[in-house]
Amino acid sequence: MIGGGVVGTVLANLLSLREIEVTLIDSGAQRPRYPLIHSKLLRFKEDIELAKVSEGVYRELSSQLRIDLMHSIRSITIVPQECYRDEVSSIIGMWREAGVRVSIIDEASDYGLRKVGNDEVYIISDGGDHLVDIPALMRLSRNSKYIHYVDGEAHIKFNGRDINVVVNGDNYTGDYVILTTGAWNSIMVSELGIRVPLLQYKCQAVAVLGKAVNNIVYDYVLGIYARPLGSSIDSLLGRLGLSVIVGGDGNVRVEKPGSSKGVDEDVINDVISRLRLRFGLLIRVGSGFGYCEGTPDMRPLVGSLIEDKLYIIGGFNGYGAEVGPALALALVEYILGGSWPNYAKPYLIDRFSGGWPSTWDVDQEAHELCVGR
Ligand SMILES: Cc1cc2nc3c(=O)[nH]c(=O)nc-3n(C[C@H](O)[C@H](O)[C@H](O)COP(=O)(O)OP(=O)(O)OC[C@H]3O[C@@H](n4cnc5c(N)ncnc54)[C@H](O)[C@@H]3O)c2cc1C
């Protein structure tokens, strides 16, 4: 397996727990530094199904690896009245079917949130969101005696029969090669002369210090999200009535991985000013960026690039920790059992077999609500 990021790490563990010998190669090009959001509060029915399967995958890994991966967290979704009426009120039915407890409240000052406009609807959800300790799973996997972990940048060579993966001058072969290199996927396969419908873009976030926030806030009035850091520092700061909040927006900028040296200050400052409208006084304490990738329809893809030899799983845009583990499990089932589970069928790479545009722009991420408003 090439790429030990969010999805690669989960997949390597699923395979090794099924007694498949796994070599996991990672270059360290990017790594999440704090737990990631897993949410079932998604827009599309098929995505919610994936999020439910992913939750089961995290529970399996937690119990088998004896690690506490998932921490339940309440969330508040703020939407304009019009978007609530036209879109979100019907989506909430799907959230409830997925076991989320949803209620609407009149104002959110009890949650430390300011009112910004007069037509805001506040949706409280319990049982829909978790912070998943992906960094802890990665640390465990690097030191696992069941996964052969290799540090280094991989290159793929295909000689017409076998695939060789070259890392630090050493050759690796296997029954299968699985590519989970995120935003590097299309660069990796271009070495084989293969094109894939994936476009890379820069995702950015800011960390601010402010009054204690214990919930995730998805704010579609201001176009931002905010969440506690989800680390041990939370309880320490919480005793002082403070917290570090990580925030961002849906701003995406198409860019090849490795092109930037830092965050875009204009984007970060704009996010901070919107966070202040909602949370009041905030002090910037950090910022970071990474690379994400999207397909033309902004839904992930999974499937084979060279039949029975090379598989790819990617295109996770900003919700890889939410839907990625489900497609990792689907790939395990396909490799071991020979057929795709139903929940994976809408995501098969074959949907692009008729072609895709030669250029396109990255659309709004698939987990965002109130699209185009
Ligand atoms: C700031 C930020 C916050 C985010 N927050 C969330 C969140 O809360 N919840 C959520 O669901 N999603 C979140 N995302 C999106 C999420 O990170 C992605 O959807 C997810 O990482 C995609 O998983 P992946 O395994 O496909 O790719 P990655 O996780 O990017 O993994 C790719 C891996 O491949 C490795 N690699 C690359 N090239 C090579 C090579 N040649 N050889 C070997 N290894 C290589 C890299 O080092 C990396 O480890 C966030 C993204 C960013 C940038």
The ligand as an ORCA input file, in Angstrom:
! r2SCAN-3c Opt
* xyz 0 1
  C      -6.684     21.296      7.516
  C      -7.541     20.116      7.134
  C      -8.573     19.706      7.990
  C      -9.368     18.601      7.633
  N     -10.337     18.194      8.505
  C     -11.076     17.088      8.214
  C     -12.020     16.561      9.154
  O     -12.161     17.066     10.265
  N     -12.732     15.460      8.793
  C     -12.563     14.852      7.569
  O     -13.262     13.873      7.288
  N     -11.676     15.305      6.687
  C     -10.914     16.403      6.978
  N      -9.995     16.863      6.081
  C      -9.879     16.169      4.790
  C      -9.102     14.874      4.991
  O      -7.855     15.172      5.553
  C      -8.959     14.153      3.641
  O     -10.227     13.874      3.097
  C      -8.211     12.838      3.845
  O      -6.931     13.088      4.385
  C      -8.071     12.040      2.572
  O      -7.462     10.824      2.921
  P      -6.404     10.101      1.986
  O      -5.924      8.932      2.754
  O      -7.023      9.923      0.643
  O      -5.241     11.164      1.784
  P      -4.131     11.726      2.884
  O      -4.763     11.571      4.214
  O      -3.749     13.009      2.371
  O      -3.010     10.653      2.762
  C      -2.135     10.595      1.679
  C      -0.827     10.024      2.195
  O      -0.001      9.682      1.098
  C       1.336      9.973      1.446
  N       2.095     10.083      0.193
  C       1.949     10.991     -0.801
  N       2.795     10.721     -1.813
  C       3.486      9.611     -1.454
  C       4.490      8.831     -2.086
  N       4.973      9.103     -3.301
  N       4.970      7.752     -1.427
  C       4.516      7.429     -0.206
  N       3.560      8.127      0.437
  C       3.040      9.204     -0.178
  C       1.231     11.253      2.261
  O       2.331     11.415      3.116
  C      -0.049     10.999      3.052
  O       0.215     10.396      4.295
  C      -9.162     17.942      6.413
  C      -8.133     18.361      5.548
  C      -7.318     19.421      5.920
  C      -6.184     19.805      5.013
*
